[in-house]
Amino acid sequence: MASCETKNMTYYVPGKTLAVLGLSLLVYYSPGLASVSIYDRFAILDGQVWRLFSCHFVHFDNAHLLYNCVAFGIAGFIIEHRSYPYFVMLFVFSAFSIGLSLLVFKSDIFYYGGLSGPACACLIYVLLSGLRDSGIWRILCFLLILLFLGKLSLEYLTTTSLLPYASDSKFVLVPLSHVVGVLVAWAIYLFSAKKWIRA
């Protein structure tokens, strides 16, 4: 994260977050990039392993792009603004873990894309990290964790997104990606908490 000061004000520039959002927009508006980035099961099994990671920059319609970018943007900004550690590790591990999980456990899914899994990882990481703080932020983080887990459970049971999509949308919810994102966030939070306690 970069910052600049003008008189008595400091402006934070969440560079890593903006880079991810910028790549998502670039891929969305570049069909050629999207076609070589999307999770394609057969292409991955044929050796195009980068798609396990690059697929998260691919989105299928405007609503899909908007929801994912807003969620990731908010979580990423908070992580960078509050200087929570391991942001890059969190993003990379969650992205690859989700791709590998789909490859191993979801043989019926041939195509996949979207930032929702890494966004879930970042959101839950923010909330878990916020439990170390004090005051209203800590209470808010605890309540939001409960709300988030309730949303996740409902979507997993119904395999339907709680967010509105157009009737002709190509988007189909894949709850496994969100679950894996949360598990990776939990693991990295425990890792960071261990180092934080030792410090």
C-alpha positions as CSV (number, residue, x, y, z in Angstrom):
1,M,0.0,0.0,0.0
2,A,1.3,3.5,-0.8
3,S,0.4,6.7,0.9
4,C,0.9,10.4,0.2
5,E,0.5,13.3,2.5
6,T,-0.9,16.7,1.7
7,K,-0.9,19.2,4.6
8,N,-2.8,17.4,7.4
9,M,-4.3,14.7,5.3
10,T,-3.0,11.2,4.4
11,Y,-4.3,9.4,1.4
12,Y,-3.9,5.6,1.1
13,V,-3.5,4.0,-2.2
14,P,-4.3,0.2,-2.0
15,G,-2.0,-0.8,-4.8
16,K,-2.4,-4.6,-4.5
17,T,-6.2,-4.3,-4.4
18,L,-6.3,-1.9,-7.4
19,A,-4.0,-4.2,-9.4
20,V,-6.4,-7.2,-8.9
21,L,-9.4,-5.1,-9.8
22,G,-7.6,-3.6,-12.8
23,L,-6.7,-7.1,-14.1
24,S,-10.3,-8.2,-13.7
25,L,-11.5,-5.3,-15.7
26,L,-8.9,-5.8,-18.4
27,V,-9.8,-9.5,-18.8
28,Y,-13.5,-8.7,-18.8
29,Y,-13.2,-6.3,-21.6
30,S,-10.7,-8.4,-23.6
31,P,-12.4,-11.6,-24.9
32,G,-9.0,-12.9,-26.1
33,L,-7.5,-12.7,-22.6
34,A,-10.7,-14.2,-21.1
35,S,-10.5,-17.2,-23.4
36,V,-6.9,-18.1,-22.3
37,S,-7.6,-17.2,-18.6
38,I,-10.9,-19.0,-17.8
39,Y,-10.9,-22.3,-15.9
40,D,-11.2,-24.9,-18.6
41,R,-11.0,-28.3,-17.1
42,F,-9.8,-30.0,-20.3
43,A,-7.2,-27.3,-21.0
44,I,-5.8,-27.6,-17.4
45,L,-5.5,-31.3,-17.6
46,D,-3.7,-30.8,-20.9
47,G,-1.1,-28.7,-19.1
48,Q,-2.4,-25.2,-19.0
49,V,-2.1,-25.0,-15.2
50,W,-2.0,-21.2,-15.1
51,R,-5.8,-21.2,-15.6
52,L,-6.1,-22.5,-12.0
53,F,-5.0,-19.0,-11.0
54,S,-6.0,-16.7,-13.9
55,C,-9.6,-17.9,-13.9
56,H,-10.4,-15.6,-11.0
57,F,-10.0,-12.6,-13.2
58,V,-12.7,-13.8,-15.6
59,H,-16.3,-12.8,-15.1
60,F,-19.4,-13.7,-17.0
61,D,-21.6,-10.7,-16.9
62,N,-21.8,-7.1,-15.5
63,A,-23.5,-8.2,-12.2
64,H,-20.9,-10.9,-11.6
65,L,-18.1,-8.5,-12.2
66,L,-19.7,-5.7,-10.1
67,Y,-20.5,-7.9,-7.0
68,N,-17.1,-9.5,-7.0
69,C,-15.1,-6.3,-7.5
70,V,-17.0,-4.5,-4.8
71,A,-16.6,-7.3,-2.3
72,F,-12.9,-7.7,-3.1
73,G,-12.3,-4.0,-3.3
74,I,-13.8,-3.3,0.2
75,A,-11.9,-6.2,1.8
76,G,-8.6,-5.5,0.0
77,F,-8.8,-1.8,1.0
78,I,-9.3,-2.6,4.7
79,I,-6.5,-5.2,4.6
80,E,-4.1,-2.6,3.1
81,H,-5.4,0.4,5.1
82,R,-5.1,-1.5,8.5
83,S,-1.8,-3.1,7.4
84,Y,-3.0,-6.7,8.0
85,P,-0.2,-9.0,6.9
86,Y,0.0,-11.7,4.3
87,F,-2.4,-10.2,1.8
88,V,-0.5,-11.4,-1.3
89,M,-0.1,-14.9,0.3
90,L,-3.8,-15.0,1.1
91,F,-4.8,-14.1,-2.5
92,V,-2.4,-16.5,-4.2
93,F,-3.1,-19.4,-1.9
94,S,-6.9,-19.0,-2.0
95,A,-6.8,-18.6,-5.8
96,F,-4.8,-21.8,-6.4
97,S,-6.5,-23.8,-3.7
98,I,-9.9,-23.0,-5.2
99,G,-8.8,-24.0,-8.7
100,L,-7.2,-27.2,-7.4
101,S,-10.3,-28.1,-5.3
102,L,-12.5,-27.7,-8.4
103,L,-10.2,-29.9,-10.4
104,V,-10.2,-32.6,-7.8
105,F,-13.7,-32.5,-6.3
106,K,-15.8,-31.0,-9.1
107,S,-15.3,-33.1,-12.3
108,D,-18.7,-31.9,-13.5
109,I,-17.6,-28.3,-13.7
110,F,-15.8,-27.6,-17.0
111,Y,-15.7,-23.8,-16.9
112,Y,-15.3,-21.5,-14.0
113,G,-14.4,-17.9,-13.3
114,G,-14.8,-15.1,-10.8
115,L,-13.2,-13.4,-7.8
116,S,-15.8,-14.5,-5.3
117,G,-13.7,-17.2,-3.8
118,P,-10.7,-15.0,-3.1
119,A,-13.1,-12.2,-2.1
120,C,-14.6,-14.5,0.5
121,A,-11.1,-15.3,1.7
122,C,-10.2,-11.6,2.1
123,L,-13.5,-10.7,3.8
124,I,-13.3,-13.5,6.4
125,Y,-9.6,-12.6,6.9
126,V,-10.5,-9.0,7.6
127,L,-13.1,-10.1,10.1
128,L,-10.9,-12.6,11.9
129,S,-8.1,-10.1,12.0
130,G,-10.5,-7.5,13.4
131,L,-11.1,-9.7,16.4
132,R,-7.6,-8.8,17.6
133,D,-8.6,-5.1,17.8
134,S,-10.7,-3.5,20.5
135,G,-13.9,-1.5,20.8
136,I,-16.8,-1.3,18.3
137,W,-14.7,-2.7,15.4
138,R,-14.1,-5.9,17.2
139,I,-17.8,-6.3,18.0
140,L,-18.8,-5.5,14.4
141,C,-16.3,-8.1,13.1
142,F,-17.7,-10.8,15.4
143,L,-21.3,-10.1,14.3
144,L,-20.3,-9.9,10.6
145,I,-18.5,-13.3,10.9
146,L,-21.8,-14.8,12.1
147,L,-23.8,-13.2,9.3
148,F,-21.2,-14.2,6.7
149,L,-21.2,-17.9,7.9
150,G,-25.0,-17.9,7.9
151,K,-25.0,-16.6,4.3
152,L,-22.4,-19.1,3.3
153,S,-24.3,-22.0,4.9
154,L,-27.6,-21.0,3.2
155,E,-25.9,-20.7,-0.2
156,Y,-24.2,-24.1,0.2
157,L,-27.4,-25.8,1.1
158,T,-29.5,-24.2,-1.7
159,T,-26.6,-23.7,-4.3
160,T,-28.3,-20.4,-5.1
161,S,-26.8,-17.0,-4.7
162,L,-28.5,-14.6,-2.4
163,L,-27.6,-11.7,-4.7
164,P,-29.9,-10.8,-7.6
165,Y,-28.9,-11.8,-11.1
166,A,-30.7,-11.3,-14.4
167,S,-32.8,-14.3,-15.5
168,D,-30.5,-14.8,-18.6
169,S,-27.3,-14.6,-16.6
170,K,-24.6,-17.2,-17.3
171,F,-23.6,-17.1,-13.6
172,V,-24.0,-20.3,-11.6
173,L,-23.0,-20.4,-7.9
174,V,-20.2,-22.8,-6.9
175,P,-20.3,-22.8,-3.1
176,L,-17.1,-24.9,-2.9
177,S,-15.1,-21.9,-4.0
178,H,-16.4,-19.8,-1.1
179,V,-15.8,-22.6,1.4
180,V,-12.2,-23.2,0.3
181,G,-11.6,-19.4,0.4
182,V,-12.8,-19.3,4.0
183,L,-10.7,-22.3,5.0
184,V,-7.6,-20.7,3.4
185,A,-8.3,-17.4,5.2
186,W,-8.7,-19.3,8.5
187,A,-5.4,-21.1,8.0
188,I,-3.5,-17.9,7.1
189,Y,-5.1,-16.1,10.1
190,L,-3.9,-18.8,12.4
191,F,-0.4,-18.6,10.9
192,S,-0.4,-14.8,11.3
193,A,-1.8,-15.0,14.9
194,K,0.9,-17.4,15.9
195,K,3.6,-15.0,14.6
196,W,1.8,-12.0,16.2
197,I,1.7,-13.7,19.6
198,R,5.4,-14.5,19.4
199,A,6.3,-10.9,18.4
